[in-house]
Amino acid sequence: MSNSNVGKECDFTVPANRPLYVSVHNEEKWKRTVKVVLDRKETQQIEVPPGGIQGSVYPVVKGAKSGDTRSVQVQMYDSQNGQMQLGWIPTQTLGNGKYVNIGGQKDYPSGGGTYQPEQGLNDATITVYWSTVAQPGASS
């Protein structure tokens, strides 16, 4: 991934007065678990079966106003090998929304043993999306 970031945790900020949508697509034969941490508080984990797709919606922060932000941290775990290596591109704009695309790969740092290090970041993908347009009745 050119112009990408790599690590075990993907951190960024989003507007607090917009809902946040997270979708996960698991390409492998093992269960994946995604942890989404909002403002340093863990939310319910997203469990994704082999070959499955799951998602979650996180509502607007109560009382949030235009300009307020919340921190987001995304982590992914493989049921066989623990925390996964993530790679992501900086926030992109598409129409009236913004998104972060994240790829996950089993982390075999030394290769060794049976498995060689993997670099595709395509075992599972996560998309985090939020609107740039206020919803009816929301504080803009």
N, CA, C and O atoms as a GROMACS GRO file, in nm:
protein
  560
    1MET      N    1   0.086  -0.117   0.000
    1MET     CA    2   0.000   0.000   0.000
    1MET      C    3   0.090   0.123   0.000
    1MET      O    4   0.160   0.147   0.098
    2SER      N    5   0.089   0.198  -0.106
    2SER     CA    6   0.169   0.320  -0.106
    2SER      C    7   0.098   0.426  -0.023
    2SER      O    8  -0.024   0.426  -0.010
    3ASN      N    9   0.177   0.517   0.034
    3ASN     CA   10   0.124   0.624   0.120
    3ASN      C   11   0.039   0.567   0.233
    3ASN      O   12  -0.062   0.627   0.270
    4SER      N   13   0.079   0.454   0.287
    4SER     CA   14  -0.001   0.393   0.393
    4SER      C   15   0.074   0.396   0.525
    4SER      O   16   0.194   0.424   0.531
    5ASN      N   17   0.001   0.367   0.629
    5ASN     CA   18   0.055   0.353   0.763
    5ASN      C   19   0.042   0.206   0.801
    5ASN      O   20  -0.052   0.139   0.758
    6VAL      N   21   0.134   0.157   0.882
    6VAL     CA   22   0.129   0.017   0.924
    6VAL      C   23   0.150   0.010   1.075
    6VAL      O   24   0.232   0.084   1.130
    7GLY      N   25   0.077  -0.079   1.141
    7GLY     CA   26   0.092  -0.098   1.285
    7GLY      C   27  -0.014  -0.194   1.336
    7GLY      O   28  -0.089  -0.252   1.258
    8LYS      N   29  -0.020  -0.210   1.467
    8LYS     CA   30  -0.118  -0.299   1.529
    8LYS      C   31  -0.247  -0.227   1.563
    8LYS      O   32  -0.349  -0.291   1.588
    9GLU      N   33  -0.243  -0.094   1.564
    9GLU     CA   34  -0.362  -0.014   1.597
    9GLU      C   35  -0.370   0.101   1.498
    9GLU      O   36  -0.270   0.167   1.470
   10CYS      N   37  -0.489   0.125   1.446
   10CYS     CA   38  -0.514   0.237   1.356
   10CYS      C   39  -0.588   0.344   1.436
   10CYS      O   40  -0.698   0.319   1.485
   11ASP      N   41  -0.529   0.463   1.449
   11ASP     CA   42  -0.586   0.571   1.529
   11ASP      C   43  -0.616   0.692   1.442
   11ASP      O   44  -0.535   0.730   1.358
   12PHE      N   45  -0.734   0.752   1.462
   12PHE     CA   46  -0.772   0.875   1.392
   12PHE      C   47  -0.885   0.941   1.467
   12PHE      O   48  -0.936   0.886   1.565
   13THR      N   49  -0.927   1.060   1.423
   13THR     CA   50  -1.039   1.129   1.487
   13THR      C   51  -1.150   1.149   1.385
   13THR      O   52  -1.126   1.158   1.265
   14VAL      N   53  -1.272   1.156   1.436
   14VAL     CA   54  -1.391   1.178   1.352
   14VAL      C   55  -1.479   1.282   1.422
   14VAL      O   56  -1.462   1.306   1.541
   15PRO      N   57  -1.572   1.343   1.348
   15PRO     CA   58  -1.665   1.436   1.413
   15PRO      C   59  -1.752   1.361   1.514
   15PRO      O   60  -1.800   1.251   1.486
   16ALA      N   61  -1.773   1.420   1.629
   16ALA     CA   62  -1.854   1.357   1.734
   16ALA      C   63  -2.003   1.368   1.705
   16ALA      O   64  -2.084   1.295   1.762
   17ASN      N   65  -2.040   1.460   1.614
   17ASN     CA   66  -2.182   1.482   1.586
   17ASN      C   67  -2.228   1.410   1.459
   17ASN      O   68  -2.325   1.451   1.395
   18ARG      N   69  -2.158   1.304   1.421
   18ARG     CA   70  -2.196   1.222   1.306
   18ARG      C   71  -2.189   1.075   1.347
   18ARG      O   72  -2.099   1.036   1.421
   19PRO      N   73  -2.284   0.992   1.299
   19PRO     CA   74  -2.273   0.849   1.327
   19PRO      C   75  -2.150   0.791   1.256
   19PRO      O   76  -2.104   0.846   1.156
   20LEU      N   77  -2.099   0.683   1.308
   20LEU     CA   78  -1.981   0.617   1.255
   20LEU      C   79  -2.021   0.476   1.213
   20LEU      O   80  -2.084   0.403   1.290
   21TYR      N   81  -1.985   0.437   1.092
   21TYR     CA   82  -2.020   0.305   1.038
   21TYR      C   83  -1.892   0.225   1.018
   21TYR      O   84  -1.795   0.274   0.960
   22VAL      N   85  -1.892   0.101   1.067
   22VAL     CA   86  -1.775   0.014   1.053
   22VAL      C   87  -1.820  -0.116   0.989
   22VAL      O   88  -1.912  -0.181   1.039
   23SER      N   89  -1.755  -0.155   0.879
   23SER     CA   90  -1.785  -0.284   0.818
   23SER      C   91  -1.655  -0.364   0.807
   23SER      O   92  -1.548  -0.309   0.783
   24VAL      N   93  -1.668  -0.496   0.825
   24VAL     CA   94  -1.552  -0.585   0.824
   24VAL      C   95  -1.581  -0.701   0.729
   24VAL      O   96  -1.688  -0.761   0.734
   25HIS      N   97  -1.485  -0.732   0.643
   25HIS     CA   98  -1.496  -0.843   0.550
   25HIS      C   99  -1.379  -0.937   0.577
   25HIS      O  100  -1.263  -0.898   0.563
   26ASN      N  101  -1.409  -1.060   0.615
   26ASN     CA  102  -1.307  -1.160   0.649
   26ASN      C  103  -1.285  -1.252   0.529
   26ASN      O  104  -1.377  -1.322   0.487
   27GLU      N  105  -1.166  -1.252   0.475
   27GLU     CA  106  -1.132  -1.332   0.357
   27GLU      C  107  -1.078  -1.471   0.390
   27GLU      O  108  -1.059  -1.553   0.300
   28GLU      N  109  -1.052  -1.499   0.516
   28GLU     CA  110  -0.983  -1.622   0.554
   28GLU      C  111  -1.075  -1.724   0.620
   28GLU      O  112  -1.195  -1.700   0.637
   29LYS      N  113  -1.017  -1.840   0.658
   29LYS     CA  114  -1.095  -1.950   0.714
   29LYS      C  115  -1.099  -1.951   0.866
   29LYS      O  116  -1.141  -2.050   0.926
   30TRP      N  117  -1.054  -1.842   0.931
   30TRP     CA  118  -1.059  -1.831   1.076
   30TRP      C  119  -1.139  -1.708   1.117
   30TRP      O  120  -1.147  -1.610   1.044
   31LYS      N  121  -1.198  -1.718   1.234
   31LYS     CA  122  -1.277  -1.606   1.286
   31LYS      C  123  -1.186  -1.486   1.313
   31LYS      O  124  -1.071  -1.502   1.355
   32ARG      N  125  -1.239  -1.367   1.288
   32ARG     CA  126  -1.168  -1.242   1.318
   32ARG      C  127  -1.252  -1.163   1.417
   32ARG      O  128  -1.375  -1.168   1.414
   33THR      N  129  -1.185  -1.090   1.504
   33THR     CA  130  -1.251  -1.003   1.601
   33THR      C  131  -1.195  -0.863   1.584
   33THR      O  132  -1.074  -0.843   1.584
   34VAL      N  133  -1.284  -0.766   1.569
   34VAL     CA  134  -1.243  -0.626   1.557
   34VAL      C  135  -1.284  -0.553   1.683
   34VAL      O  136  -1.399  -0.561   1.728
   35LYS      N  137  -1.188  -0.481   1.740
   35LYS     CA  138  -1.215  -0.396   1.855
   35LYS      C  139  -1.215  -0.252   1.807
   35LYS      O  140  -1.120  -0.206   1.744
   36VAL      N  141  -1.323  -0.180   1.838
   36VAL     CA  142  -1.332  -0.038   1.808
   36VAL      C  143  -1.335   0.034   1.943
   36VAL      O  144  -1.423   0.011   2.025
   37VAL      N  145  -1.238   0.122   1.963
   37VAL     CA  146  -1.227   0.197   2.088
   37VAL      C  147  -1.260   0.343   2.056
   37VAL      O  148  -1.191   0.407   1.977
   38LEU      N  149  -1.366   0.395   2.118
   38LEU     CA  150  -1.408   0.534   2.096
   38LEU      C  151  -1.381   0.614   2.223
   38LEU      O  152  -1.427   0.578   2.331
   39ASP      N  153  -1.307   0.722   2.208
   39ASP     CA  154  -1.271   0.807   2.323
   39ASP      C  155  -1.217   0.723   2.439
   39ASP      O  156  -1.255   0.743   2.554
   40ARG      N  157  -1.129   0.628   2.406
   40ARG     CA  158  -1.060   0.540   2.502
   40ARG      C  159  -1.153   0.443   2.574
   40ARG      O  160  -1.116   0.388   2.678
   41LYS      N  161  -1.274   0.422   2.520
   41LYS     CA  162  -1.367   0.325   2.579
   41LYS      C  163  -1.395   0.216   2.475
   41LYS      O  164  -1.437   0.245   2.363
   42GLU      N  165  -1.370   0.091   2.515
   42GLU     CA  166  -1.394  -0.020   2.424
   42GLU      C  167  -1.543  -0.037   2.400
   42GLU      O  168  -1.623  -0.032   2.494
   43THR      N  169  -1.581  -0.057   2.275
   43THR     CA  170  -1.720  -0.084   2.239
   43THR      C  171  -1.737  -0.235   2.225
   43THR      O  172  -1.641  -0.310   2.242
   44GLN      N  173  -1.858  -0.278   2.193
   44GLN     CA  174  -1.880  -0.421   2.172
   44GLN      C  175  -1.797  -0.467   2.052
   44GLN      O  176  -1.796  -0.401   1.948
   45GLN      N  177  -1.729  -0.579   2.067
   45GLN     CA  178  -1.644  -0.631   1.960
   45GLN      C  179  -1.729  -0.677   1.842
   45GLN      O  180  -1.842  -0.721   1.858
   46ILE      N  181  -1.671  -0.667   1.724
   46ILE     CA  182  -1.736  -0.716   1.602
   46ILE      C  183  -1.672  -0.851   1.570
   46ILE      O  184  -1.554  -0.858   1.538
   47GLU      N  185  -1.752  -0.958   1.578
   47GLU     CA  186  -1.705  -1.094   1.549
   47GLU      C  187  -1.741  -1.126   1.404
   47GLU      O  188  -1.857  -1.111   1.364
   48VAL      N  189  -1.643  -1.171   1.326
   48VAL     CA  190  -1.666  -1.200   1.185
   48VAL      C  191  -1.628  -1.345   1.156
   48VAL      O  192  -1.512  -1.382   1.171
   49PRO      N  193  -1.726  -1.427   1.114
   49PRO     CA  194  -1.696  -1.567   1.085
   49PRO      C  195  -1.611  -1.581   0.959
   49PRO      O  196  -1.599  -1.485   0.882
   50PRO      N  197  -1.552  -1.697   0.936
   50PRO     CA  198  -1.474  -1.719   0.815
   50PRO      C  199  -1.555  -1.685   0.690
   50PRO      O  200  -1.669  -1.729   0.675
   51GLY      N  201  -1.496  -1.607   0.601
   51GLY     CA  202  -1.563  -1.568   0.478
   51GLY      C  203  -1.681  -1.476   0.497
   51GLY      O  204  -1.757  -1.453   0.403
   52GLY      N  205  -1.699  -1.422   0.616
   52GLY     CA  206  -1.817  -1.342   0.649
   52GLY      C  207  -1.796  -1.193   0.641
   52GLY      O  208  -1.684  -1.143   0.628
   53ILE      N  209  -1.909  -1.123   0.650
   53ILE     CA  210  -1.911  -0.976   0.654
   53ILE      C  211  -1.998  -0.936   0.772
   53ILE      O  212  -2.109  -0.988   0.788
   54GLN      N  213  -1.950  -0.844   0.854
   54GLN     CA  214  -2.026  -0.792   0.968
   54GLN      C  215  -2.004  -0.642   0.976
   54GLN      O  216  -1.908  -0.589   0.919
   55GLY      N  217  -2.092  -0.575   1.046
   55GLY     CA  218  -2.075  -0.432   1.064
   55GLY      C  219  -2.140  -0.383   1.191
   55GLY      O  220  -2.209  -0.457   1.260
   56SER      N  221  -2.115  -0.257   1.220
   56SER     CA  222  -2.173  -0.195   1.338
   56SER      C  223  -2.187  -0.046   1.313
   56SER      O  224  -2.110   0.013   1.237
   57VAL      N  225  -2.286   0.014   1.378
   57VAL     CA  226  -2.308   0.159   1.369
   57VAL      C  227  -2.292   0.216   1.509
   57VAL      O  228  -2.347   0.163   1.606
   58TYR      N  229  -2.216   0.324   1.518
   58TYR     CA  230  -2.194   0.391   1.646
   58TYR      C  231  -2.262   0.527   1.638
   58TYR      O  232  -2.227   0.609   1.553
   59PRO      N  233  -2.359   0.553   1.727
   59PRO     CA  234  -2.438   0.675   1.717
   59PRO      C  235  -2.359   0.801   1.750
   59PRO      O  236  -2.246   0.796   1.800
   60VAL      N  237  -2.423   0.913   1.722
   60VAL     CA  238  -2.368   1.044   1.753
   60VAL      C  239  -2.345   1.054   1.904
   60VAL      O  240  -2.422   0.999   1.982
   61VAL      N  241  -2.239   1.122   1.944
   61VAL     CA  242  -2.214   1.146   2.086
   61VAL      C  243  -2.322   1.242   2.137
   61VAL      O  244  -2.341   1.350   2.080
   62LYS      N  245  -2.391   1.202   2.242
   62LYS     CA  246  -2.500   1.284   2.296
   62LYS      C  247  -2.449   1.424   2.332
   62LYS      O  248  -2.349   1.438   2.402
   63GLY      N  249  -2.519   1.526   2.282
   63GLY     CA  250  -2.483   1.665   2.310
   63GLY      C  251  -2.368   1.719   2.226
   63GLY      O  252  -2.327   1.833   2.246
   64ALA      N  253  -2.316   1.638   2.133
   64ALA     CA  254  -2.204   1.684   2.050
   64ALA      C  255  -2.248   1.796   1.957
   64ALA      O  256  -2.360   1.796   1.906
   65LYS      N  257  -2.158   1.890   1.938
   65LYS     CA  258  -2.184   2.004   1.850
   65LYS      C  259  -2.081   2.004   1.736
   65LYS      O  260  -1.982   1.932   1.740
   66SER      N  261  -2.108   2.086   1.637
   66SER     CA  262  -2.016   2.100   1.525
   66SER      C  263  -1.878   2.136   1.578
   66SER      O  264  -1.864   2.224   1.663
   67GLY      N  265  -1.776   2.070   1.528
   67GLY     CA  266  -1.639   2.096   1.570
   67GLY      C  267  -1.591   2.001   1.678
   67GLY      O  268  -1.470   1.987   1.698
   68ASP      N  269  -1.683   1.936   1.750
   68ASP     CA  270  -1.643   1.837   1.851
   68ASP      C  271  -1.591   1.712   1.779
   68ASP      O  272  -1.643   1.674   1.674
   69THR      N  273  -1.490   1.649   1.835
   69THR     CA  274  -1.436   1.527   1.775
   69THR      C  275  -1.433   1.414   1.877
   69THR      O  276  -1.444   1.437   1.998
   70ARG      N  277  -1.418   1.294   1.826
   70ARG     CA  278  -1.396   1.179   1.913
   70ARG      C  279  -1.283   1.096   1.853
   70ARG      O  280  -1.267   1.089   1.731
   71SER      N  281  -1.207   1.034   1.940
   71SER     CA  282  -1.095   0.952   1.894
   71SER      C  283  -1.145   0.811   1.861
   71SER      O  284  -1.236   0.758   1.926
   72VAL      N  285  -1.084   0.754   1.759
   72VAL     CA  286  -1.117   0.618   1.716
   72VAL      C  287  -0.988   0.538   1.711
   72VAL      O  288  -0.886   0.584   1.660
   73GLN      N  289  -0.993   0.417   1.765
   73GLN     CA  290  -0.882   0.323   1.752
   73GLN      C  291  -0.942   0.190   1.707
   73GLN      O  292  -1.040   0.142   1.764
   74VAL      N  293  -0.882   0.131   1.603
   74VAL     CA  294  -0.928   0.003   1.550
   74VAL      C  295  -0.816  -0.100   1.566
   74VAL      O  296  -0.701  -0.072   1.534
   75GLN      N  297  -0.852  -0.218   1.617
   75GLN     CA  298  -0.760  -0.331   1.630
   75GLN      C  299  -0.830  -0.454   1.573
   75GLN      O  300  -0.952  -0.464   1.577
   76MET      N  301  -0.752  -0.548   1.520
   76MET     CA  302  -0.810  -0.672   1.468
   76MET      C  303  -0.732  -0.792   1.522
   76MET      O  304  -0.609  -0.788   1.534
   77TYR      N  305  -0.807  -0.898   1.555
   77TYR     CA  306  -0.747  -1.019   1.610
   77TYR      C  307  -0.788  -1.140   1.528
   77TYR      O  308  -0.902  -1.151   1.484
   78ASP      N  309  -0.693  -1.230   1.509
   78ASP     CA  310  -0.714  -1.357   1.440
   78ASP      C  311  -0.732  -1.464   1.547
   78ASP      O  312  -0.655  -1.468   1.643
   79SER      N  313  -0.831  -1.551   1.533
   79SER     CA  314  -0.859  -1.652   1.636
   79SER      C  315  -0.745  -1.752   1.653
   79SER      O  316  -0.738  -1.820   1.756
   80GLN      N  317  -0.656  -1.762   1.557
   80GLN     CA  318  -0.545  -1.857   1.564
   80GLN      C  319  -0.412  -1.792   1.605
   80GLN      O  320  -0.329  -1.856   1.669
   81ASN      N  321  -0.393  -1.665   1.566
   81ASN     CA  322  -0.261  -1.604   1.582
   81ASN      C  323  -0.258  -1.472   1.658
   81ASN      O  324  -0.154  -1.406   1.662
   82GLY      N  325  -0.369  -1.432   1.718
   82GLY     CA  326  -0.368  -1.310   1.799
   82GLY      C  327  -0.380  -1.182   1.719
   82GLY      O  328  -0.437  -1.180   1.610
   83GLN      N  329  -0.325  -1.074   1.775
   83GLN     CA  330  -0.342  -0.942   1.715
   83GLN      C  331  -0.277  -0.936   1.577
   83GLN      O  332  -0.166  -0.986   1.557
   84MET      N  333  -0.348  -0.875   1.483
   84MET     CA  334  -0.304  -0.871   1.344
   84MET      C  335  -0.230  -0.742   1.312
   84MET      O  336  -0.248  -0.640   1.379
   85GLN      N  337  -0.148  -0.748   1.210
   85GLN     CA  338  -0.081  -0.630   1.156
   85GLN      C  339  -0.182  -0.558   1.067
   85GLN      O  340  -0.251  -0.621   0.987
   86LEU      N  341  -0.190  -0.425   1.080
   86LEU     CA  342  -0.284  -0.346   1.001
   86LEU      C  343  -0.208  -0.249   0.911
   86LEU      O  344  -0.099  -0.202   0.946
   87GLY      N  345  -0.266  -0.220   0.797
   87GLY     CA  346  -0.215  -0.116   0.708
   87GLY      C  347  -0.334  -0.033   0.663
   87GLY      O  348  -0.440  -0.089   0.635
   88TRP      N  349  -0.319   0.099   0.655
   88TRP     CA  350  -0.431   0.184   0.618
   88TRP      C  351  -0.384   0.306   0.542
   88TRP      O  352  -0.271   0.351   0.558
   89ILE      N  353  -0.473   0.358   0.460
   89ILE     CA  354  -0.444   0.481   0.387
   89ILE      C  355  -0.502   0.597   0.467
   89ILE      O  356  -0.596   0.577   0.545
   90PRO      N  357  -0.448   0.717   0.451
   90PRO     CA  358  -0.505   0.832   0.521
   90PRO      C  359  -0.652   0.851   0.484
   90PRO      O  360  -0.698   0.800   0.382
   91THR      N  361  -0.724   0.925   0.566
   91THR     CA  362  -0.866   0.951   0.544
   91THR      C  363  -0.890   1.003   0.402
   91THR      O  364  -0.819   1.092   0.355
   92GLN      N  365  -0.989   0.946   0.335
   92GLN     CA  366  -1.027   0.984   0.200
   92GLN      C  367  -1.167   1.043   0.200
   92GLN      O  368  -1.248   1.010   0.287
   93THR      N  369  -1.197   1.129   0.103
   93THR     CA  370  -1.330   1.186   0.088
   93THR      C  371  -1.394   1.126  -0.036
   93THR      O  372  -1.331   1.113  -0.141
   94LEU      N  373  -1.522   1.088  -0.022
   94LEU     CA  374  -1.598   1.036  -0.134
   94LEU      C  375  -1.738   1.091  -0.123
   94LEU      O  376  -1.811   1.056  -0.030
   95GLY      N  377  -1.778   1.177  -0.216
   95GLY     CA  378  -1.911   1.238  -0.210
   95GLY      C  379  -1.927   1.317  -0.082
   95GLY      O  380  -1.846   1.404  -0.050
   96ASN      N  381  -2.034   1.286  -0.008
   96ASN     CA  382  -2.062   1.355   0.118
   96ASN      C  383  -2.013   1.277   0.239
   96ASN      O  384  -2.070   1.289   0.348
   97GLY      N  385  -1.909   1.199   0.222
   97GLY     CA  386  -1.859   1.121   0.334
   97GLY      C  387  -1.708   1.110   0.333
   97GLY      O  388  -1.641   1.146   0.236
   98LYS      N  389  -1.657   1.061   0.443
   98LYS     CA  390  -1.514   1.035   0.457
   98LYS      C  391  -1.498   0.891   0.505
   98LYS      O  392  -1.586   0.837   0.572
   99TYR      N  393  -1.386   0.830   0.471
   99TYR     CA  394  -1.364   0.693   0.512
   99TYR      C  395  -1.217   0.664   0.531
   99TYR      O  396  -1.130   0.734   0.478
  100VAL      N  397  -1.191   0.560   0.609
  100VAL     CA  398  -1.057   0.504   0.627
  100VAL      C  399  -1.068   0.357   0.590
  100VAL      O  400  -1.152   0.285   0.645
  101ASN      N  401  -0.985   0.312   0.497
  101ASN     CA  402  -0.979   0.170   0.461
  101ASN      C  403  -0.859   0.107   0.529
  101ASN      O  404  -0.748   0.161   0.526
  102ILE      N  405  -0.882  -0.009   0.591
  102ILE     CA  406  -0.779  -0.077   0.669
  102ILE      C  407  -0.770  -0.222   0.621
  102ILE      O  408  -0.872  -0.290   0.607
  103GLY      N  409  -0.649  -0.269   0.596
  103GLY     CA  410  -0.626  -0.408   0.562
  103GLY      C  411  -0.556  -0.477   0.677
  103GLY      O  412  -0.472  -0.416   0.744
  104GLY      N  413  -0.589  -0.603   0.703
  104GLY     CA  414  -0.528  -0.678   0.813
  104GLY      C  415  -0.461  -0.804   0.764
  104GLY      O  416  -0.508  -0.869   0.670
  105GLN      N  417  -0.351  -0.839   0.829
  105GLN     CA  418  -0.274  -0.957   0.793
  105GLN      C  419  -0.226  -1.026   0.920
  105GLN      O  420  -0.191  -0.958   1.017
  106LYS      N  421  -0.225  -1.159   0.921
  106LYS     CA  422  -0.165  -1.230   1.034
  106LYS      C  423  -0.023  -1.178   1.053
  106LYS      O  424   0.046  -1.149   0.955
  107ASP      N  425   0.020  -1.167   1.176
  107ASP     CA  426   0.152  -1.110   1.204
  107ASP      C  427   0.251  -1.220   1.237
  107ASP      O  428   0.251  -1.273   1.348
  108TYR      N  429   0.335  -1.255   1.141
  108TYR     CA  430   0.444  -1.350   1.161
  108TYR      C  431   0.574  -1.271   1.149
  108TYR      O  432   0.638  -1.276   1.044
  109PRO      N  433   0.613  -1.198   1.253
  109PRO     CA  434   0.724  -1.104   1.240
  109PRO      C  435   0.856  -1.168   1.199
  109PRO      O  436   0.934  -1.105   1.126
  110SER      N  437   0.885  -1.288   1.244
  110SER     CA  438   1.016  -1.346   1.215
  110SER      C  439   1.012  -1.449   1.103
  110SER      O  440   1.116  -1.502   1.064
  111GLY      N  441   0.892  -1.477   1.052
  111GLY     CA  442   0.883  -1.588   0.956
  111GLY      C  443   0.903  -1.715   1.035
  111GLY      O  444   0.814  -1.757   1.108
  112GLY      N  445   1.017  -1.777   1.021
  112GLY     CA  446   1.052  -1.893   1.102
  112GLY      C  447   0.945  -1.999   1.102
  112GLY      O  448   0.838  -1.978   1.044
  113GLY      N  449   0.970  -2.107   1.164
  113GLY     CA  450   0.871  -2.214   1.177
  113GLY      C  451   0.805  -2.246   1.045
  113GLY      O  452   0.870  -2.253   0.940
  114THR      N  453   0.675  -2.266   1.051
  114THR     CA  454   0.597  -2.306   0.935
  114THR      C  455   0.563  -2.190   0.843
  114THR      O  456   0.549  -2.209   0.722
  115TYR      N  457   0.550  -2.070   0.899
  115TYR     CA  458   0.496  -1.958   0.822
  115TYR      C  459   0.599  -1.851   0.791
  115TYR      O  460   0.681  -1.815   0.876
  116GLN      N  461   0.595  -1.802   0.670
  116GLN     CA  462   0.678  -1.690   0.629
  116GLN      C  463   0.602  -1.560   0.658
  116GLN      O  464   0.479  -1.561   0.664
  117PRO      N  465   0.674  -1.448   0.675
  117PRO     CA  466   0.604  -1.321   0.696
  117PRO      C  467   0.512  -1.292   0.577
  117PRO      O  468   0.547  -1.319   0.462
  118GLU      N  469   0.395  -1.238   0.606
  118GLU     CA  470   0.300  -1.202   0.501
  118GLU      C  471   0.297  -1.050   0.487
  118GLU      O  472   0.316  -0.978   0.585
  119GLN      N  473   0.272  -1.002   0.366
  119GLN     CA  474   0.275  -0.859   0.344
  119GLN      C  475   0.154  -0.807   0.269
  119GLN      O  476   0.147  -0.687   0.240
  120GLY      N  477   0.058  -0.892   0.236
  120GLY     CA  478  -0.054  -0.850   0.152
  120GLY      C  479  -0.156  -0.762   0.219
  120GLY      O  480  -0.229  -0.689   0.152
  121LEU      N  481  -0.165  -0.768   0.353
  121LEU     CA  482  -0.266  -0.693   0.428
  121LEU      C  483  -0.405  -0.716   0.371
  121LEU      O  484  -0.486  -0.624   0.365
  122ASN      N  485  -0.433  -0.840   0.329
  122ASN     CA  486  -0.562  -0.869   0.266
  122ASN      C  487  -0.634  -0.990   0.327
  122ASN      O  488  -0.724  -1.045   0.264
  123ASP      N  489  -0.595  -1.031   0.447
  123ASP     CA  490  -0.668  -1.140   0.513
  123ASP      C  491  -0.808  -1.094   0.553
  123ASP      O  492  -0.903  -1.173   0.551
  124ALA      N  493  -0.819  -0.968   0.588
  124ALA     CA  494  -0.948  -0.909   0.625
  124ALA      C  495  -0.940  -0.759   0.598
  124ALA      O  496  -0.832  -0.700   0.605
  125THR      N  497  -1.054  -0.698   0.568
  125THR     CA  498  -1.056  -0.554   0.544
  125THR      C  499  -1.162  -0.488   0.632
  125THR      O  500  -1.265  -0.548   0.664
  126ILE      N  501  -1.134  -0.366   0.670
  126ILE     CA  502  -1.225  -0.286   0.751
  126ILE      C  503  -1.244  -0.153   0.680
  126ILE      O  504  -1.147  -0.092   0.634
  127THR      N  505  -1.368  -0.107   0.672
  127THR     CA  506  -1.396   0.028   0.624
  127THR      C  507  -1.469   0.102   0.734
  127THR      O  508  -1.569   0.055   0.787
  128VAL      N  509  -1.418   0.220   0.768
  128VAL     CA  510  -1.481   0.308   0.866
  128VAL      C  511  -1.528   0.430   0.789
  128VAL      O  512  -1.449   0.495   0.720
  129TYR      N  513  -1.658   0.462   0.799
  129TYR     CA  514  -1.719   0.570   0.720
  129TYR      C  515  -1.799   0.663   0.810
  129TYR      O  516  -1.860   0.619   0.907
  130TRP      N  517  -1.798   0.792   0.777
  130TRP     CA  518  -1.884   0.889   0.844
  130TRP      C  519  -1.924   0.996   0.743
  130TRP      O  520  -1.848   1.027   0.651
  131SER      N  521  -2.043   1.051   0.760
  131SER     CA  522  -2.097   1.152   0.669
  131SER      C  523  -2.038   1.288   0.702
  131SER      O  524  -2.007   1.318   0.817
  132THR      N  525  -2.024   1.370   0.600
  132THR     CA  526  -1.982   1.509   0.621
  132THR      C  527  -2.102   1.602   0.624
  132THR      O  528  -2.087   1.723   0.640
  133VAL      N  529  -2.221   1.546   0.607
  133VAL     CA  530  -2.345   1.624   0.604
  133VAL      C  531  -2.427   1.592   0.729
  133VAL      O  532  -2.446   1.475   0.763
  134ALA      N  533  -2.475   1.696   0.796
  134ALA     CA  534  -2.555   1.675   0.918
  134ALA      C  535  -2.685   1.603   0.884
  134ALA      O  536  -2.747   1.631   0.782
  135GLN      N  537  -2.724   1.511   0.970
  135GLN     CA  538  -2.850   1.440   0.954
  135GLN      C  539  -2.964   1.530   1.002
  135GLN      O  540  -2.941   1.616   1.087
  136PRO      N  541  -3.086   1.513   0.949
  136PRO     CA  542  -3.198   1.594   0.995
  136PRO      C  543  -3.213   1.585   1.146
  136PRO      O  544  -3.213   1.476   1.204
  137GLY      N  545  -3.225   1.699   1.210
  137GLY     CA  546  -3.242   1.703   1.354
  137GLY      C  547  -3.112   1.699   1.432
  137GLY      O  548  -3.112   1.714   1.554
  138ALA      N  549  -2.999   1.678   1.362
  138ALA     CA  550  -2.869   1.674   1.431
  138ALA      C  551  -2.811   1.814   1.438
  138ALA      O  552  -2.843   1.900   1.357
  139SER      N  553  -2.727   1.835   1.535
  139SER     CA  554  -2.658   1.962   1.552
  139SER      C  555  -2.548   1.971   1.447
  139SER      O  556  -2.464   1.881   1.439
  140SER      N  557  -2.545   2.078   1.366
  140SER     CA  558  -2.442   2.088   1.262
  140SER      C  559  -2.329   2.169   1.302
  140SER      O  560  -2.234   2.186   1.225
   0.00000   0.00000   0.00000
